[in-house]
Amino acid sequence: MYIIAQGTVHMLSPNEKKVLCVLGQDSYFGELSLYVNTKRLTSFVSATFCLIYILDRPTLNNILKAFPHLDSTFKRFGN
């Protein structure tokens, strides 16, 4: 999962020729990868300089081991 702290990112069409959506500060993408093993559905490209935080599955699992009560919150977030 990627969280945009600063900058702008474009979500591209499947053929990567059209910008479908523009994401900015405090937006996120890639959250589906935290819950399921699936092929990437969309491509994203930075439109400006970006500061992006990454949350990967192993890190999320470590967080949930330390704070198991957050599991239901993250599952709702994923839905």
N, CA, C and O of each residue as an XYZ file, in Angstrom:
316
protein
N       0.859     -1.162      0.000
C       0.000      0.000      0.000
C       0.902      1.220      0.000
O       1.931      1.253      0.675
N       0.500      2.218     -0.764
C       1.270      3.447     -0.890
C       0.419      4.619     -0.423
O      -0.737      4.756     -0.823
N       0.994      5.460      0.420
C       0.294      6.618      0.972
C       1.050      7.866      0.531
O       2.246      7.997      0.792
N       0.358      8.773     -0.133
C       0.990      9.977     -0.665
C       1.026     11.046      0.418
O      -0.012     11.571      0.819
N       2.209     11.358      0.880
C       2.392     12.401      1.889
C       2.565     13.764      1.235
O       2.218     14.795      1.812
N       3.112     13.752      0.011
C       3.358     14.997     -0.706
C       3.426     14.666     -2.187
O       3.979     13.634     -2.568
N       2.872     15.528     -3.018
C       2.976     15.354     -4.460
C       1.688     14.867     -5.099
O       0.641     14.772     -4.458
N       1.804     14.559     -6.394
C       0.660     14.146     -7.195
C       1.020     12.909     -8.002
O       2.114     12.804     -8.558
N       0.070     11.970     -8.056
C       0.252     10.707     -8.778
C      -0.912     10.536     -9.741
O      -2.054     10.853     -9.407
N      -0.621     10.031    -10.945
C      -1.662      9.743    -11.922
C      -1.949      8.253    -11.958
O      -1.027      7.439    -12.001
N      -3.234      7.893    -11.939
C      -3.650      6.513    -12.161
C      -3.917      6.384    -13.659
O      -4.675      7.165    -14.234
N      -3.284      5.390    -14.285
C      -3.358      5.243    -15.733
C      -4.351      4.169    -16.157
O      -4.652      3.246    -15.400
N      -4.854      4.308    -17.376
C      -5.733      3.299    -17.974
C      -4.941      2.018    -18.204
O      -3.710      2.044    -18.180
N      -5.624      0.898    -18.427
C      -4.903     -0.369    -18.644
C      -3.855     -0.313    -19.759
O      -2.821     -0.975    -19.664
N      -4.107      0.464    -20.807
C      -3.107      0.588    -21.875
C      -2.085      1.687    -21.580
O      -1.188      1.941    -22.384
N      -2.227      2.337    -20.422
C      -1.312      3.381    -19.919
C      -1.231      4.598    -20.830
O      -0.210      5.285    -20.856
N      -2.306      4.875    -21.584
C      -2.310      6.023    -22.496
C      -3.194      7.164    -22.003
O      -3.155      8.263    -22.557
N      -3.991      6.911    -20.967
C      -4.929      7.912    -20.481
C      -4.851      7.994    -18.958
O      -4.731      6.975    -18.278
N      -4.919      9.211    -18.436
C      -4.961      9.419    -16.986
C      -6.413      9.281    -16.535
O      -7.279     10.042    -16.966
N      -6.667      8.315    -15.675
C      -8.022      8.071    -15.187
C      -8.359      8.874    -13.948
O      -9.515      9.231    -13.720
N      -7.331      9.157    -13.141
C      -7.561      9.796    -11.854
C      -6.267     10.459    -11.405
O      -5.174      9.983    -11.714
N      -6.398     11.549    -10.681
C      -5.235     12.226    -10.099
C      -5.354     12.125     -8.581
O      -6.360     12.526     -7.995
N      -4.320     11.588     -7.963
C      -4.299     11.449     -6.507
C      -3.285     12.420     -5.924
O      -2.215     12.635     -6.493
N      -3.630     12.999     -4.792
C      -2.736     13.953     -4.150
C      -2.491     13.594     -2.695
O      -2.720     12.464     -2.264
N      -2.022     14.577     -1.957
C      -1.661     14.398     -0.553
C      -2.780     13.721      0.226
O      -3.955     14.054      0.074
N      -2.392     12.763      1.063
C      -3.281     11.985      1.935
C      -4.114     10.946      1.191
O      -4.966     10.296      1.798
N      -3.886     10.776     -0.108
C      -4.537      9.697     -0.855
C      -3.692      8.444     -0.731
O      -2.537      8.501     -0.307
N      -4.271      7.318     -1.101
C      -3.540      6.056     -1.034
C      -3.984      5.159     -2.175
O      -5.056      5.341     -2.751
N      -3.135      4.184     -2.492
C      -3.464      3.195     -3.513
C      -2.683      1.925     -3.222
O      -1.716      1.938     -2.460
N      -3.113      0.824     -3.840
C      -2.433     -0.447     -3.635
C      -2.847     -1.181     -2.379
O      -2.178     -2.136     -1.984
N      -3.933     -0.765     -1.734
C      -4.347     -1.391     -0.476
C      -4.810     -2.834     -0.665
O      -4.745     -3.629      0.272
N      -5.271     -3.175     -1.851
C      -5.722     -4.543     -2.107
C      -4.598     -5.553     -1.916
O      -4.844     -6.694     -1.524
N      -3.373     -5.138     -2.192
C      -2.230     -6.052     -2.069
C      -1.965     -6.484     -0.627
O      -1.268     -7.473     -0.397
N      -2.509     -5.759      0.336
C      -2.335     -6.139      1.741
C      -3.197     -7.344      2.110
O      -2.921     -8.026      3.096
N      -4.222     -7.603      1.333
C      -5.202     -8.623      1.701
C      -5.240     -9.824      0.771
O      -5.571    -10.927      1.206
N      -4.908     -9.633     -0.502
C      -4.999    -10.735     -1.458
C      -3.760    -10.764     -2.347
O      -3.150     -9.732     -2.624
N      -3.407    -11.958     -2.783
C      -2.340    -12.106     -3.769
C      -2.982    -12.033     -5.149
O      -3.595    -12.997     -5.607
N      -2.842    -10.917     -5.788
C      -3.438    -10.724     -7.101
C      -2.505     -9.906     -7.978
O      -1.641     -9.182     -7.485
N      -2.689    -10.029     -9.256
C      -1.916     -9.255    -10.213
C      -2.303     -7.780    -10.074
O      -3.452     -7.447     -9.782
N      -1.334     -6.926    -10.287
C      -1.590     -5.487    -10.236
C      -2.664     -5.134    -11.265
O      -2.596     -5.569    -12.414
N      -3.648     -4.348    -10.850
C      -4.772     -4.018    -11.716
C      -4.575     -2.711    -12.474
O      -5.137     -2.528    -13.554
N      -3.790     -1.811    -11.921
C      -3.627     -0.469    -12.475
C      -2.190     -0.009    -12.301
O      -1.483     -0.446    -11.393
N      -1.774      0.881    -13.189
C      -0.450      1.495    -13.070
C      -0.593      2.921    -12.562
O      -1.569      3.612    -12.855
N       0.403      3.344    -11.795
C       0.444      4.701    -11.277
C       1.800      5.292    -11.633
O       2.807      4.584    -11.661
N       1.819      6.581    -11.901
C       3.069      7.268    -12.197
C       3.036      8.636    -11.513
O       2.000      9.300    -11.481
N       4.175      9.044    -10.971
C       4.209     10.348    -10.307
C       4.140     11.458    -11.352
O       4.759     11.373    -12.413
N       3.383     12.490    -11.035
C       3.262     13.654    -11.905
C       4.141     14.789    -11.406
O       4.510     15.682    -12.168
N       4.475     14.748    -10.118
C       5.347     15.740     -9.494
C       6.278     14.985     -8.553
O       6.167     13.770     -8.392
N       7.183     15.713     -7.943
C       8.000     15.107     -6.897
C       7.059     14.598     -5.819
O       6.128     15.302     -5.429
N       7.287     13.394     -5.336
C       6.403     12.787     -4.330
C       7.193     12.273     -3.139
O       8.331     11.820     -3.262
N       6.557     12.358     -1.995
C       7.011     11.683     -0.790
C       5.932     10.657     -0.495
O       4.793     11.013     -0.191
N       6.292      9.386     -0.584
C       5.315      8.309     -0.459
C       5.752      7.337      0.618
O       6.903      6.900      0.649
N       4.822      7.003      1.505
C       5.059      5.992      2.524
C       4.564      4.654      1.998
O       3.562      4.592      1.284
N       5.264      3.591      2.349
C       4.897      2.252      1.903
C       4.585      1.395      3.118
O       5.339      1.367      4.090
N       3.454      0.695      3.042
C       3.088     -0.293      4.055
C       2.971     -1.627      3.329
O       2.078     -1.817      2.503
N       3.883     -2.552      3.643
C       3.836     -3.865      2.995
C       3.181     -4.887      3.924
O       2.976     -4.621      5.109
N       2.860     -6.042      3.382
C       2.150     -7.075      4.138
C       2.934     -7.553      5.367
O       2.337     -7.671      6.436
N       4.250     -7.836      5.269
C       4.974     -8.265      6.477
C       4.941     -7.215      7.598
O       4.824     -7.563      8.773
N       5.042     -5.956      7.238
C       4.982     -4.900      8.253
C       3.599     -4.830      8.870
O       3.466     -4.701     10.087
N       2.560     -4.914      8.037
C       1.197     -4.915      8.572
C       0.989     -6.105      9.504
O       0.383     -5.959     10.565
N       1.481     -7.271      9.121
C       1.340     -8.454      9.987
C       2.029     -8.259     11.332
O       1.499     -8.673     12.362
N       3.207     -7.632     11.335
C       3.902     -7.335     12.593
C       3.109     -6.364     13.456
O       3.043     -6.520     14.676
N       2.512     -5.372     12.829
C       1.690     -4.413     13.564
C       0.500     -5.130     14.196
O       0.165     -4.891     15.356
N      -0.139     -6.017     13.419
C      -1.323     -6.712     13.923
C      -0.976     -7.721     15.017
O      -1.811     -8.004     15.876
N       0.245     -8.270     15.001
C       0.677     -9.146     16.100
C       0.811     -8.342     17.391
O       0.441     -8.813     18.466
N       1.338     -7.136     17.277
C       1.531     -6.290     18.451
C       0.220     -5.662     18.929
O       0.046     -5.414     20.122
N      -0.692     -5.408     18.002
C      -1.965     -4.751     18.312
C      -3.112     -5.512     17.657
O      -3.709     -5.015     16.702
N      -3.433     -6.707     18.152
C      -4.430     -7.560     17.499
C      -5.821     -6.934     17.407
O      -6.607     -7.302     16.534
N      -6.126     -6.008     18.283
C      -7.442     -5.358     18.233
C      -7.620     -4.499     16.978
O      -8.745     -4.128     16.643
N      -6.526     -4.180     16.283
C      -6.614     -3.375     15.062
C      -6.993     -4.200     13.831
O      -7.295     -3.637     12.778
N      -6.977     -5.525     13.957
C      -7.249     -6.385     12.806
C      -8.601     -6.076     12.173
O      -8.692     -5.943     10.953
N      -9.641     -5.961     12.972
C     -10.967     -5.684     12.417
C     -11.016     -4.297     11.775
O     -11.716     -4.101     10.782
N     -10.283     -3.340     12.333
C     -10.233     -1.999     11.752
C      -9.591     -2.040     10.382
O     -10.103     -1.420      9.450
N      -8.483     -2.755     10.231
C      -7.816     -2.839      8.937
C      -8.667     -3.604      7.932
O      -8.664     -3.271      6.747
N      -9.388     -4.611      8.376
C     -10.259     -5.354      7.458
C     -11.405     -4.474      6.954
O     -11.781     -4.546      5.784
N     -11.948     -3.655      7.832
C     -12.994     -2.714      7.389
C     -12.408     -1.699      6.418
O     -13.045     -1.335      5.429
N     -11.191     -1.243      6.704
C     -10.493     -0.298      5.838
C     -10.289     -0.915      4.455
O     -10.451     -0.235      3.442
N      -9.939     -2.188      4.411
C      -9.718     -2.868      3.151
C     -10.979     -3.057      2.332
O     -10.925     -3.121      1.104
N     -12.112     -3.146      3.008
C     -13.382     -3.305      2.302
C     -13.862     -1.973      1.779
O     -14.919     -1.899      1.153
